[in-house]
Amino acid sequence: MTRPYLVISGGVLFDGEGGSPREADIAVSDGIITEVGKVAASGVEEIDAKGRIVTPGWVDVHTHYDGQVTWESRVAPSSIHGSTTVVMGNCGVGFAPVHKSDHETLIRLMEGVEDIPGAALHEGLSWEWESFGDYMNAIESLPHDIDVAAQMPHGALRVYVMGERGAHREPATAEEMARMRELTAEAIRAGALGFSTTRTMVHRTADGDLTPTIGAADAEMIAIAEGLRDAGSGVLQWVSDFREMDHEFSLVEKLVELSGRPLSFSMVQADVIPDQWRELMKRLDAAAGRGLPIKAQVQGRPVGIMMGLQGSVHPFITRPGYMAIADKPLHERVAIMRDPDFRARLIAEAPQEGHPFVNSLAGAYHKMFDLGTPPDYEPGPEKSIAAQAKREGRNPDEIVYDMMLEDDGRALIFFAMHNYTEGSLDNCLTMIRNPNTIFGLSDGGAHVGAICDVSVPTYMLTHWCRDRTRGERLDLSFVIKSQTKDTAEAVGLRDRGVIAPGYKADINVIDFDRLQLRPPHMVYDLPSGARRLMQEADGYEATIVSGKVVYREGEATGELPGRLVRGAKHAPSTMAAD
C-alpha cells in the first residue's frame, strides 16, 4: 500500500454533510482524500488534530479578487480565514473581455463599484489578455495559495461588444446581443464558472456614473441566458434593487427557465426598504416550489462600514474644514485635528451638499459603534454612539471625532449599514435558516477602504455557534455544511466541500475554543502602496489545499497549490460533469 502524503489524526470531524461530528483520521494522497476513519498508515506529513475540529475548506462564492490574482499569489484576506476556494467576477465587474482602448473604463468601473484603488489597478494589472479565455490563462500562469474561479462580468462584456455606447447604457442592437450570447458561451466553454450582472442604482463608476449594465433590456439578458444554455453549463449571479419587483423577479425566473442554469441573487435588509427581503423570500420560496434553481446569497452579520481617517468614509469627510486637510499624511492630519480650535470649528461645520450617501451615514449615530476587541458585530442599541451621547449629554460628533483620533488616527468606527434596521441579527437568522438561501456576500478583495466582511466565514462559527448572547444560536454542523458543501454545489463545484474519499483535500484544522477574530486594521500593501483593510483570526491551526498545508496558525507556509478552477466539477461518484 502506498504511504499517504498527509495523515490528519484524532480530530473531531465535521464532514460537510451536516450530520453529527465524529472522531476520525483522514489520509490524503495526490491532493485527494483517500481514507476517512481509522488510518493505520503513517503519512509523509502528519497533523495531530486531537481536541480540534476538522472541516472542509470554506467555499466563498462572492469575492472580487479579479485584479489581485493576476499580480499576487496569496488570495488574502480570504485565505487566512480558512477559505480554500473563492469565486470572483461577481456584480458584473471585472477585467475581461477587453480592448486596449477600454482599460481605463474597466478600472474606473471596478474602482467605483468595489472601492479598489485605481492606482493599484493601474500599476498591478498587466493587461496581457483580451478575451476571457486569455484572462483565465493569465490567472493560471501564477500559482496561488488557494483555488480561484472566475465569472464573466456583464459590464466588461457590454463595453467590449458595444464600446462607448455600452458604457453609456445605450440599447444593444440585435447583432450586438447575438455577439454577447456568443462570447458568453465561449467564456463558459473556456472555463468560466458563470456570468454576473448588476442592476442596482447603488453601483456607480469612480466618476459617479451608473454602471454599463443598469437598464439593460430584457432581450439582452435573454440573449446572455441563451449563451449559457448553448454552453450547457455555468451559473448566473444577479444584483438588483428589485424596485420593480414583479417585472424583475419574473425576469429572473424567465432567465433560469430559458437557460436551464442556476441563479443566485444578493439579499440584504436595507433601511430604506426594510421589508423588501421578506417579499423576496416569499417569491424565492414560490420559485423553488416550482423547481427553479434560484438561491439568495445572504450574510450572517451587518454589512459594516469601517469609518476612520485611513478609510474611504467617515462622518467629517464632506465638511470643508476636513476637505482642506484630506490629502495630508495621516500624522499631519492627526496633529491638526488635535488642535482644540480646529476641533471646535470642524464639529460646528455643516457637511457639504452633493454627497447624499456619506452625509446620510454621518448623522446616523444610532448605527455607529466602537467595534471593540474582540470585534462585536451584534452590539446592543445601548452601545451606540447615539446612546452614549444621550447618557453623557454630549454632541455625538464630539464622541466620533475623539474616537477617530485614537491609536494615532488608526481607530475604526463600525457602522452597521445593512441587516441591522432593528438593531439585532434576528432577521439574518431568518434569512440563514431559509433552505433557499446560501452564504455569500463576503466581498473578499473589494471595498478595501470601507468594508471588511471577508471574515464572515470565521464569524459564522464564533458568533453563531458559540458566542451569541442576544438570541438563538446555530448548530455547528449546519454552519459548516452551509459554507462548504452547500456553497460548492451552488456554483457547480461538486468535487469539494465534503470530507470523504475521492473529494479534493481542502481541509481546515481548527482550535474551536480558541477561534477568534482580531480587529480589522489598514495596511498599505497593494501595488503603488495603496491601502486595504485586513483582518486576521486566531485558531486556524492548519488550512490545507489539495493536500498541502498553506497556512499554519495564520502564517503562510510558502506552499502554493491553488489553481484556477475551470468550469463545473462533478462529485467523485458521478461520471458526468454538471
Secondary structure, DSSP 8 states (H G I E B T S, - for coil): ----SEEEEEEEE--SSSS--EEEEEEEETTEEEEEE---S--SEEEE-TTSEEEE-EEE--B--TTHHHH-S--TTGGGGTEEEEE--GGG--S-S--GGGHHHHHHHHHHHH---HHHHHHH-----SSHHHHHHHHHTS-BSSEEE-EEEHHHHHHHHHTHHHHTT----HHHHHHHHHHHHHHHHHT--EEEEEE-TT-B-TTS-B-TTTT--HHHHHHHHHHHHHHT--EEEEEE--SSHHHHHHHHHHHHHHH---EEEE---BTTBTTHHHHHHHHHHHHHHTT--EEEEE-SS-EEEEESTTSS--TTTTSHHHHTTTTS-HHHHHHHHTSHHHHHHHHHS---SS-HHHHHHHT-GGGEEE-TTTT-SS--GGGBHHHHHHHHT--HHHHHHHHHTHHHHT--EEEEEES-TTSSSHHHHHHHHSTTEEE----BTS-TTTB-GGGHHHHHHHIIIII--SS----HHHHHHHTTHHHHHHTTBTTSSS-STTSB--EEEE-TTT-EE---EEE--SGGG--EEE--EE-EEEEEETTEEEEETTEE-S---B-EE-S-B--TT-SS--
